[in-house]
């Protein structure tokens, strides 16, 4: 069997993933591994549990267990970033559980009258979600595109709140 290349991580991806989870109120990521290969030339299949998500490396990672954890964390962060890019590009099948899908309205919605504080709160939540899912230093969209996505998400939050209130028989009062 030929020697396999040992993969060395080029950054502290595990630390970055821990930070990502802490910033979003998720539990600290957990790593588990299964050893493959021989004791003198181990490789590791790593499973990462973060939030309500699970990521498993496709192939065993050769080298030290610590390096395999770093490599798996790097894969998770790359997948998160890819989902962010897809969301901001307007794709609707984003799988990132931290950021909900933004629903495009194809036809005018029924007129919905709500109190301004509800809309203001929804706007704050939407801005936080978009800002958290795509920090400004990574945002590759124009201000107009970000504003469009912000307004869509704000209106979706308002609709969801009104629907949940109706289902729970809660009525909003004007202040």
RODO-2510 file (C-alpha; in nm, 4 decimals, decimal comma):
residues 175
     n   res          X          Y          Z
     1     x     0,0000     0,0000     0,0000
     2     x     0,1524     0,3372    -0,0979
     3     x     0,2106     0,6037     0,1660
     4     x    -0,0819     0,8433     0,1956
     5     x    -0,0284     1,2143     0,2262
     6     x    -0,0680     1,3412     0,5797
     7     x    -0,2999     1,6408     0,5829
     8     x    -0,1895     1,9269     0,8034
     9     x    -0,4453     2,1969     0,8809
    10     x    -0,3405     2,5518     0,7973
    11     x    -0,5479     2,7270     1,0646
    12     x    -0,7363     2,6880     1,3903
    13     x    -1,0652     2,5795     1,2327
    14     x    -1,1834     2,4012     1,5448
    15     x    -1,1481     2,7260     1,7410
    16     x    -1,3315     2,9180     1,4673
    17     x    -1,6161     2,6644     1,4721
    18     x    -1,6396     2,6906     1,8517
    19     x    -1,6537     3,0702     1,8181
    20     x    -1,9201     3,0442     1,5459
    21     x    -2,1375     2,8281     1,7732
    22     x    -2,0866     3,0524     2,0780
    23     x    -2,1826     3,3656     1,8816
    24     x    -2,5083     3,1999     1,7776
    25     x    -2,6005     3,0518     2,1140
    26     x    -2,5422     2,6949     1,9949
    27     x    -2,3906     2,4285     2,2141
    28     x    -2,0180     2,3761     2,1764
    29     x    -1,9386     2,1487     1,8814
    30     x    -1,8570     1,7891     1,9715
    31     x    -1,6141     1,5722     1,7778
    32     x    -1,6028     1,1952     1,7670
    33     x    -1,3711     0,9831     1,5610
    34     x    -1,3177     0,6294     1,4423
    35     x    -0,9644     0,5125     1,3802
    36     x    -0,8787     0,3496     1,0482
    37     x    -0,5445     0,2184     0,9282
    38     x    -0,2663     0,0877     1,1450
    39     x    -0,1500     0,2301     1,4791
    40     x     0,1726     0,3542     1,3171
    41     x    -0,0155     0,5109     1,0212
    42     x    -0,3599     0,6015     1,1554
    43     x    -0,6352     0,7814     0,9750
    44     x    -0,9558     0,9100     1,1267
    45     x    -1,3157     0,9345     1,0175
    46     x    -1,4493     1,2323     1,2135
    47     x    -1,8082     1,3232     1,3012
    48     x    -1,8846     1,6808     1,4119
    49     x    -2,2039     1,7657     1,5990
    50     x    -2,2879     2,1379     1,6022
    51     x    -2,6247     2,2976     1,6732
    52     x    -2,8815     2,0555     1,5340
    53     x    -2,6469     1,9534     1,2519
    54     x    -2,4096     1,6601     1,2012
    55     x    -2,1161     1,6480     0,9621
    56     x    -1,9085     1,3402     0,8888
    57     x    -1,5898     1,3383     0,6852
    58     x    -1,6390     1,1458     0,3660
    59     x    -1,3042     0,9653     0,3846
    60     x    -1,0711     0,8914     0,6746
    61     x    -0,8181     1,1725     0,7331
    62     x    -0,4585     1,0473     0,7610
    63     x    -0,2345     1,1690     1,0420
    64     x    -0,2928     1,2803     1,3969
    65     x    -0,6386     1,2873     1,5537
    66     x    -0,5944     1,6599     1,6309
    67     x    -0,5267     1,7341     1,2642
    68     x    -0,8283     1,5283     1,1586
    69     x    -1,0488     1,7333     1,3945
    70     x    -0,9118     2,0542     1,2396
    71     x    -0,9762     1,9233     0,8885
    72     x    -1,3354     1,8236     0,9764
    73     x    -1,3992     2,1640     1,1382
    74     x    -1,2664     2,3302     0,8214
    75     x    -1,5142     2,1266     0,6138
    76     x    -1,8008     2,2364     0,8407
    77     x    -1,7025     2,6045     0,8141
    78     x    -1,6734     2,5752     0,4353
    79     x    -2,0228     2,4228     0,4192
    80     x    -2,1620     2,7026     0,6391
    81     x    -2,0004     2,9665     0,4163
    82     x    -2,1320     2,7963     0,1037
    83     x    -2,4839     2,8021     0,2491
    84     x    -2,4453     3,1720     0,3296
    85     x    -2,3423     3,2465    -0,0263
    86     x    -2,6347     3,0464    -0,1619
    87     x    -2,8760     3,2314     0,0654
    88     x    -2,7482     3,5712    -0,0369
    89     x    -2,7550     3,4662    -0,4030
    90     x    -3,1294     3,4109    -0,3574
    91     x    -3,1360     3,0325    -0,3720
    92     x    -3,4221     2,8905    -0,1687
    93     x    -3,2906     2,5454    -0,0767
    94     x    -3,0299     2,6581     0,1748
    95     x    -2,9704     2,3933     0,4412
    96     x    -2,8103     2,6183     0,7066
    97     x    -3,0265     2,5788     1,0160
    98     x    -2,9038     2,9079     1,1595
    99     x    -3,0545     3,1098     0,8795
   100     x    -3,4116     3,0468     0,7620
   101     x    -3,5056     3,0567     0,3960
   102     x    -3,6294     3,3878     0,2647
   103     x    -3,9576     3,3413     0,0836
   104     x    -4,0070     3,5345    -0,2404
   105     x    -4,3628     3,6547    -0,2843
   106     x    -4,4731     3,5865    -0,6417
   107     x    -4,8059     3,7647    -0,6103
   108     x    -4,9229     4,0448    -0,3833
   109     x    -5,0050     3,9153    -0,0385
   110     x    -5,3289     3,9855     0,1424
   111     x    -5,3235     4,3240     0,3161
   112     x    -5,1989     4,2770     0,6686
   113     x    -5,2322     4,5549     0,9243
   114     x    -4,9932     4,5295     1,2166
   115     x    -4,8600     4,7658     1,4788
   116     x    -4,5405     4,9502     1,3857
   117     x    -4,3488     4,8171     1,6913
   118     x    -4,4076     4,4635     1,5617
   119     x    -4,2566     4,5547     1,2238
   120     x    -3,9686     4,7365     1,3933
   121     x    -3,8945     4,4320     1,6092
   122     x    -3,9146     4,2028     1,3062
   123     x    -3,6749     4,4317     1,1175
   124     x    -3,4293     4,4178     1,4072
   125     x    -3,4498     4,0369     1,4152
   126     x    -3,4092     4,0106     1,0367
   127     x    -3,1096     4,2440     1,0392
   128     x    -2,9499     4,0410     1,3191
   129     x    -3,0106     3,7132     1,1368
   130     x    -2,8717     3,8381     0,8074
   131     x    -2,5808     4,0110     0,9787
   132     x    -2,5010     3,6992     1,1792
   133     x    -2,5308     3,4678     0,8839
   134     x    -2,3186     3,6923     0,6643
   135     x    -2,0964     3,9425     0,8481
   136     x    -2,0403     4,2617     0,6501
   137     x    -1,6741     4,1901     0,5862
   138     x    -1,7781     3,8791     0,3910
   139     x    -2,0908     4,0191     0,2301
   140     x    -2,0515     4,0095    -0,1468
   141     x    -2,3824     4,1688    -0,2392
   142     x    -2,4777     4,5264    -0,3076
   143     x    -2,6557     4,7387    -0,0507
   144     x    -2,9685     4,7247    -0,2647
   145     x    -2,9591     4,3438    -0,2733
   146     x    -2,9027     4,3239     0,1031
   147     x    -3,1920     4,5680     0,1587
   148     x    -3,4166     4,3533    -0,0611
   149     x    -3,3284     4,0414     0,1360
   150     x    -3,3716     4,2303     0,4643
   151     x    -3,7205     4,3479     0,3673
   152     x    -3,8214     3,9976     0,2514
   153     x    -3,7049     3,8380     0,5738
   154     x    -3,8675     4,1131     0,7833
   155     x    -4,2042     4,0607     0,6146
   156     x    -4,1734     3,6820     0,6492
   157     x    -4,1083     3,7225     1,0227
   158     x    -4,4113     3,9534     1,0548
   159     x    -4,6319     3,7053     0,8669
   160     x    -4,5058     3,4160     1,0814
   161     x    -4,5717     3,6114     1,4028
   162     x    -4,9228     3,7103     1,2956
   163     x    -5,0010     3,3531     1,1887
   164     x    -4,8703     3,2115     1,5179
   165     x    -5,0698     3,4718     1,7120
   166     x    -5,3876     3,3819     1,5209
   167     x    -5,3338     3,0117     1,5874
   168     x    -5,2801     3,0838     1,9572
   169     x    -5,5808     3,3171     1,9652
   170     x    -5,3618     3,6136     2,0610
   171     x    -5,4713     3,9611     1,9547
   172     x    -5,2335     4,2556     1,9284
   173     x    -5,3447     4,5869     2,0722
   174     x    -5,2464     4,9298     1,9463
   175     x    -5,0286     5,1259     2,1844
***
